[in-house]
């Protein structure tokens, strides 16, 4: 049974402006499918920048027995359209294809998906996908009932539903327990098309995504991850992680790693052991990651190890610039801790990135202006000004719903305004966000051009060029932000 794992062709001009990296979920799902005797194929259409026409051609060539995709809320419409194309191609070829959708949105919104797009989506995968995917295709292969497989939602044909369950054709199987030992995961790194992946800020690099843990114990009210992982945290062993990094360096020439988990530093002893293993082995790769500000402050005495181990860039989730908003978001953090974390990382020559969420119902031009000033007070190397997205499954949704003005999930990407506030229209919010970007980065650009550390100067100037010419900003400011002449000259020298 050939199972094609395809990323949906969705682009919002945010993360992909920095680089391209593999879909790690597919790497693990493919590994488990292959171990169970199936024939998985990974097709990263998003990173390859393939549109639906190119995808259709690949589907006709591959003739898979099943097509699976994954999505977050904003990419869900593109994912469903992809599966619809897969159904049409199979029908044209006189065969059938099984389709499935996983990810955060499908985990919580399966009923809506199956009600509205049942012609495209056969199965929704809820929660972790590795064992559920194997369970489903084993059942289909062996002719057993998919309703016995935990972690699924699907609709039976009406005739079967009436016989078995009355008029209710929706089947929701029990939730699958989380994988207890993440060291048991089986990656299929050899199925990855490594030529697709690079970190644009480091020219000539080859980039991988790795996972050191899953989950987060916090309760941030706007966050989808804490709901998906049910506020649990599981870590892989430092030895397993380090060996995976060494394997990827040696076998595939990887020299930049994106640590994709939300909270890799949760267990300090485990985290420090990983740093020590990387240092002892003399790894020369760069690592990019995110974590919480309180863990950075906690680790003040070992931050030198972060940098020596190869960590060059950390995103810390500040999110808000007032304590009132932090408390409202249930961030379990304070303003001064965020400021201190960014200062400490700068002292250890680690580049800092953070984001500030705008668009709460009480937002006004005055509160936006205060956020911008506080962003400068925090003084990160890079800042993002994101518009609050009303995830329909988030804890905050009931509070935000009265202000929602569009149900087009493709716009729920933290860039497009989908809500008004009590004092601002959606257009006014978009204008305010662009002004924040312009003001913040215009204040940073001369500092970057004058930076004495060669690595940091090159890193920041390349980042500036990407932000200004390769991100969503180009859509809203034709030609991107206009660089000062001194900065343009510095970038030109860098390119030369």
N, C-alpha and C positions, 0 to 999 in steps of 0.2 A: 504494500500500500504506500504510494507516494504522497507525502504530505508537504505542501508548499506553505512556508511561513513567510508572509509578505508584510512589510511595513506600509501603512497608508501614505499616499502622496500628499502630505499636509505640510505647509510651511507658514510660519508666522513672522519670520524675520527676527527672532530673538536668539535662542540658543544656537541655532544652526549658523549664525553669523560668525561664531568663534571657531567652528570646526565641525568635523563629522566623526562619529564614533558608533561602534556596533550596538545593536539592540541586544542587551545582555540577556533579557528574558528569553529571546529566541535561541541564544546559544545554549542555555540550560535545557529548554524544552526539547530542542533538537537532540541533545545528548541523551536524554532519557527516552525519547522515542526510538532512537537508533538502538539503544541497549535493549529495548523491548522487541526488536525485530522489524521495525518500520523503516521507511526510506525518507527521511526528512531533507528538505532543501530550504536554505535560507536565502531569501531574495529581499534585499534592503532597497526597495524602490524609492523610498524617501531620500536616502543618502545618495543614491545614484541619480536623483533628480529626474526620475521617470514619471511621465504623466500616465493617465489611464489608457491612452492609446498604446504606449510602450508596454504597459503592464498586460494589456489584452494580448499583445503579440507573444509575450513570454508565457502566458497561460495557454495559448494555443500550441505553443511548442512543447511545454512541459506535460500537458494533459494530466494534471494531478488528480488523485482520487479525493483529496481534501485540500481546502484552502483555509488557513487560519490567519487572523490578524489580531492586532492589539491596539488599544487607543486610550488616550486620556480624553477628557470631555470635549476639548476643542477639535480633536482629530476624529471624533466619532462619526460625523457625517461622511468624511472621506473614507473611513474604514468600511462603513456600510455600503457605500457606492462601489468600492473595490469588490466586496463580496457579491454584489449584484452583477457586476461584470463577470465574475467567475461563474455564476449560475448561467448567465446568458451564453458564455463561450461553451460551457459543457453541453447545454441544450443544442447549440449549433452543431456540435460534434456527435450528437446522438448518444450522450452518456449523462450520468449524474455525478454531482460533486457535493461532498459534505462541506459545509462552511461553519466557521466558529469565530467568535469575538471574545477576547479577554481584556484584562486591564481594570483599572479603578472604576471607570464609568460603567462597564458591563457588570461589574460586581454588584453595584448598587442599583442600577437602572435597567436591569434585565427585563423587567415586565414591560416598561415603555418600549424598549428596543424590539422585543418579540411581538408586541402588539402592533407597532407601526411598521416594522421592517421584517416581518416573518418570512416574506418571500425571499429575502436575501440572507438572513441569519438563521441557521439551523440550531446552533447551540451557543449559549453564553457561558463562559468560564468564570466562576466566582472564586476570588482569592488566588492563592499560589497556583500556577498552571502546570508545573512539571508532572506531578502524579495524576492530576485530574485528566490531563491530555492523554497520558498513557492509558488510564482507566477507560476513557471513552472509546478510544480506537481499538483497544483490546475487546471491549464489549461488542463493538460493531463487527470486528473480524470474526468473533466467536459466535455471533448471533444471540448474545444475551441482552437483557433489557438495560438500556442506558439509565433508567431510573434507579438502578442499583449503584450507580457511580456517584460518590459524594462530590459536591462542588459544581454542579451543573444547574442550568435552567434551560428548558426547551419546551416547545409545544408539540404535542402529539397530533397526528392527522385527526380530523374531527371524527371520523368513523371509529377509530380506535379509542379516542377519548370518551366517546359516548358509551362504548361497551365497558371500558375499564373504570371510568371515573365520573360518569354523568356528563354534564355539558362542559365541565372545566377541563380545557385541553392543556393548561399550563402546568408543567411539572417542575418543581423546585426541589432538588434533592438536598439532603442535610449538608451543612457546611463541612468542608474537609479540614481536619486539624492541620495546623502548620507543621512543616517538616521539622522534626525535633533536632536533628543534627545537620547543620548546613554543610559540614564537611563531606556529607554523602552526595552532594550535588554532582552531576556529571556534565561538564561542559563539552561542547563540540567545536572547539576553536578551529579545527581544520576545515569546517564548513563555511568559515567567514571569508569574504572577499576583502582581504586586508588592503588592497590598493585603493579602496574607497576612503580610507580613514586617515585623517590627519588633523593636527591642531594648527590652525592657520597662523597663530602667533609665533610658532616655532617652525620656520620654513624647513621643508624636507622631512618633517617628523612623521612617524607612524603611530597611531593612537588606538588604545584599547580602553574598554570600560571593565572595571572589576568591582566586585561586591565584597565587602568585608563583614557586613552584617545586614540584617533586615529588621526594620521596625523602629519605633520611637515611643517612649513612654509618656511623652507630653500630651497635652490636650488642646492644642491651638485650635480655636474655633473655626478658622477659615481653611484649615488644612484637610486634604483628602487622605494623606498618608497615615495619620494617626488612626483614622477610621478603618482604613484598609487593613492595617496590621493590628487593629484592636488594642492599641497602646501596649504592645508587647515588643521585646527586643531580643534578638538572638544573634550571637556572634560566631563567625568562623574562627578556627584556631589560627594564631599568628603564623605557625609553621606552614599550614595549608595555603594561606594567603601569600606568604613570601615565596613558596615554591611555585605558585602559579605565576607570580610576577617574573621569577627567574626563567620559567619555561617560555613565557611569551616573549621575553627579551631575546632568548637564545634561538627559539624556533621561528619566530616571525619578525624579528627586528623591531619590536615595540620599544619606543623610547619616551612616550608620554602616556600616563595612565590617569584616567578619570575615575576616582572613587565615587561610585554612584549612590551609595547609601546615605541616609539622612543623618545618621549619628554614629560614625565610625569610632569616635573617641569615648563612647559611653562608659566602657570598662577601662579605667586608666591602666591597670596592670597589663591587660591584654594588649592595649594600644602601644604602650611603651615597649613591650616585648617585640611587637612587629617592627617598630622603628629600629630597635637594636639589631634585629635580624637583617634588615636592609642595609644598615650601616656596616655591620660586620662583613657582609658579602660585597661591599663596595659598589652597590648598584648606582649607576649614573643616570638613571631615568628620572624624568620630572613627574611629580604627582600633583594633581589638582583635586580639591575636595571641598566639602562643606561640613560645618558642625555648629554647635551652639556656642554662644559667647561665654557662658559660664564654664564650659569645659576648657576653653582657651585660658581664661583667668586661673582656673584650677591648675593648669599645666604650665604656669609661668616658669617653674624651675626646670622644665624639660623642653622648652620651645626650641632651644638650640638643636635638639635632636630632630625636631620636625624638619628644620632646614637642611641639616646634614643628611637626613634620609631621603631628601629629594623633593620635599613639599615646597612648592614655589608659589602657590596661589590657593587661598582659602576664601570661600564664601561663608559669611556668617549671617544668620537670619536675624537682623535687627527689626525689620518690618515696620516699626513705628517710632516716632520721635517724641511722643509724649507718654508719660507713665499711664495716663488715663486710657489711651488707646492700646498700649501694651496689655494692660489688665483686661480690657474688653476683648482682645484677641486671645486671652488666656495664655500669654507667652511665658509666664513664670520667669520673667527676667525684668531687669530695670535698666534705665537709660545709662547710668554710670557704668554698669558692667559692660554694656555694649561699647561704650567709648573706650574703656580700659582695654578690652580685648583687641580692638583695632590698633591701639597704641602699641600693645605688646607685640603684635604680629609685625608691625612696621619696624620695631626695634630689631627684630630678627630677620629683616630683609625678606619677609614673606608678603607677597602682594595681597591686598585685601579687596574684597568685593562684597557689597551688601545691597539690599533692596529696601524700598520704602513703599508701603501700600497706601494708595490714595483712593478716594471714592466711597468712604463710609457715608451713611445717610446724612450726617451732620457736616459734611465737607463744604467749605466755602473758599473763595479766593484767598481769604486771610489765613485759613488753616493750611492751605497749600503752600503759601509763602513761608509760613513758620516751619513746615516740613522741609522745605528747601534750605532754609537757614540752618536747621538742625542737622541736615545731611552734611552740610559743610562743617558743622561743629564735630560730628563724628569723624570726618576727615578720612574716609576710605579712599583707596586708589580709584575704584570704580563704583558707581552707584547706579541702581536701576529704580525707576519710578513706575510702579506697577499699578494698574487699576484693578480694584477688588473684583474678582469674578464670583458670582453667586452660584457655586457648585450646588446642584439641586439636592445633593445628599449631605452637604456640610451642616455642622451644628448651627451656623449663623443663618441658614437659608430662610427660616420663617421670619426673621427680623428684616432680611434684605428683600424678600419677595415683592413687597408693595412698590419698590423702586425699580424693579426689572422692566425694561422696555423692549427687549427682544429675546426670543427663545431660540435664536439661531446659535446652536452650540459651537459652530465654527468660529464665532467671535469671542468665545469664552477663553481667551488666551492670555489674559493679564495685560494685553496691549490695547485692544479695542474697548471702548466704553460700552457696556451693555446695560448700565443702570444710570439713572439720574440721581441727584441727591436733593435734599430739601432746598438747597440754595444754588445748584448748578445743573445746567443741562448736560447731556452727553457730549455735545460739541465743545462746550466750555471746559469740561473735564479733559478732553483730548488736547485742547489748546494749552491747558495748564500743564499737562504732562510734558508736552514738547518744550514748553518754556523752561521747565525744570531741567530737562536734559541739556538744553542750550546753555543755560546759566551755569550749571554745575561743570560741564565739560569745558566751557570756555575759560572757566577759572582754573582748571587743571592743566590745560594744554601747555601753557608756558612753563609750568613747573616740570612737566615731563620732558620738554625739550631741553631744559637746563639741568636735568638729573645727572649727577656725576657718576653713579654706578652704571657701567655700560650695559650690563644685562637688564637691569630694571628699565633704563631709558629705552632700549630697543624693544623690550616687551610692551611697555606702555604706549610707545608711538605706533607700533603695529596694531595694538588693540584699538587705539584711537582711530586709525584708518579704517579698521573693520567696522567699528561702531558707526562711523560717519558715512561709509559708502556701501556697507553690506548688511545693514540691519533694517528693521522696520521703519527707522527714521527716514530712510530715503523715500518711503511712500508718502510721508506727511510733510517732508521738506525736500522738494525736488532738488537733486544735486547734493543732498546731505548738508551737514553743518559746514560752514565756511571756516577753514582753518586760518589762523593768523600766519602771516608770511614766515615768521621765524620757525613755526612748527612745520609748515610745509617744506621748508628747506631742510629741516632736521630729518623728516621722513624721506625726502629725496636722497639725502646723504646715506641714510640707512639702507635704502633700496639699492644704491650704487655699491 
